Amino acid sequence: MQSTVTEINPERWVHSYGDYLYNYALSRLYSKDLAEDILQETFLYAWQSRDSFSGKSTERTWLISILKRKIADHYREKATKKEQGIEFNTPFIQGDFLQGKWNDERAPHDWGVDEDDLSKDENFMRSIRQCISHLPDKWKAVFTLKHIEELTNNEICEMLDMSDNNIWTILHRSRLRLRACIENLWFKKI
């Protein structure tokens, strides 16, 4: 049974949906404190706009849509701030390609694992979350919106007021940085 506006109860939201919404936010924001803050903003906004809840969807779906917008707003704000001193001539950014092909010294290593098994490997997932958390804010925003939220490049361009070329460049650099980070962090653990 779907809730109606008169049945809205914020205590039930926290009890029934709080853990799910928190884990959803944490998996996209990579910071416990930030996930808690965004979740509080979500509940506050939901309470303030409770009259707009028509009951056409479940409360959970309504709260998730608010949370998604709050996460997008966070990344939009971060993406518009000026980046501070990103070093582009690090070994995994400059010199990886020679005439359109991988530089043999920097070609990706064969990880020797089944890709489907990686998403089930807790150490790998912890390593990738840690690596993503260390990306510059704008890169983290673009990477998360593309690969976690699964937005199109056009949606990301509109949301972050960036060009398609800029999005592709950031995605490329993010992937290279993440590859290097994972190879240094995760492979040392296995």
N, C-alpha and C positions, 0 to 999 in steps of 0.2 A: 504494500500500500504506500502510495506516495504521500509525502507530508504536504500539508497546506500551510499557508502563511500563518494562520493562527496557532499551528502546532510547532512552530520553530522554537527550538530550545538549544541555546549555545552550549549548555552543559552536556547535552547529548552529543553535540558535534564533537566536542573534545573527547568524550568517552568512546563514541562509536567510530569516529573517523580520524582522530588525532594521530594515532600511530601510523596509519597508512599515509596520511598527508605529510607527516614529518619525514618518513622514509622516502616519499616521492620527492620532496624538496631537497633532502640531503643528497639523493642520487644525482641531482642536477646542479647543486650549488657547491658541493664538496667542502662544506664547513658546517659544523654542528651549530655554532652560534648564529650564523647567517640563516640556516634552515629554520631555527627557532624564531628568529626575528620575522622572517617572511611568513611563517605560519601564523604568528600573532597578527601580522598585518592582514592576512587572509581572513581570519576569524573576525577581526574588527570591521573590515570592509563588509563582510557578509552580514554582520549584525546591523551595520549602518544602512545597508541596502536590502534588508530583509523584506521590505514591502515589494521589491521588484521580483522576488521569487514567486513564480506563478504555479509551481507544482507540476509543470510539464515534464520535468526530469526529476531524478531523485536528488535528495539533498547532497549526497556524496558527489554526484556528477556536477552539480552546481558549485560545490566547494572546490572541486578539482579545477573547474574552469577558471574560478577566481584565482586559485593558487598559480595556475599556468600564466595568467596575465601578470601576477605579481612577480614571478620569476622573470618573465620577459621584460617587465619594467626595470627590474634590477639590472639585467644585462644591457638593456638599452642605455641606462644611466652610465654604467661602467664603460660601454663602448664609445660614448661621446666624450669621455675624459681623455686628455692628451696622455699618450703612452710616455713613460719615462725610460729613456736610455735602453731600448731593446738592442741587444747586441746581435747583429746579423752575420758577423763573420766568425761565429763559433764553428767548430769543426763539422757539425751536423747541419749547418745551414749553407755555408759557402763551400763549394768544391765537391759536393756530393755527385754532381753530374758533369760529365765531360762530353760535349757535342751530342747532347740528348740521351746519353747512356750513363748508367751508374759508373762512377769511379770505382774500380775494383776494390780499392782499399776501404771504401765506405759503403759498399753494397750491403743491403740488408742481409743479416745472417739467417740461415735456415733455423727456425726455432725448434724443429723436430717434434712438434706437438700437433695434435689435431685441433683445428680452430674451434670446433664445436665444444671441445673439452675445456677450452680456456675460460668461457663464460661461467663454468661451474667450479673453476679453481679459485678458491677464496683468496689465496696469496696473490694470484695474478690480478684479480679484481681490486684488491686493496692497493696494489702497486699502480694500476692504471688510474685509480681515483686520486692517488697521491700525485702522480705525474700531471694529471689534468689540473689539479689544484695549484700547481706551480707555473702554469702558463700565464702570460700577461693577461690582464683582465679582458681586453678586447679579443684576444685570441680565444680565451676560455669561453667568452660569450658566443662567438661565431661557431666554434667547435661544438659546444653544447646544443645550441639551437639547431645545427645541421644534423648532428649524429645522435643526440639524445632525444631532442624534441621532434626530430625528423621534419623540420620545416624545409621548404624549397629555398633555393638561392634568392628567388624573387621576394619571398616573404621576409627573408633575413635582410635583404637590401632595403626593403621598405621599413622594416622595424628599426633597423640600426642606422638608416640614412647613409648607406655605403654603396659603392659601385660593385657590380658583379665581379669585375677584375680584382678589386680589393678583397672581396670575400674569398675568391679562389686562391689568391696569394696567401692570405691568412690561413686558410685551410691547409694549403701545402706546407707552410712553415710549421704549423701546429703539428701536423702528422710527422714531420721530420723530427721535431723536438720530442714528441711523445715516443717515437720509435727509439730514439737514443736513450731517453729516460728509462723506458721499459727494459731495454737491453742492459743498461747499467744497474738498474734497481732490482728487477725481477730475476734476471738470470744469475745474479750473485746469490740469490736465496735458494735456487734450486740446485 
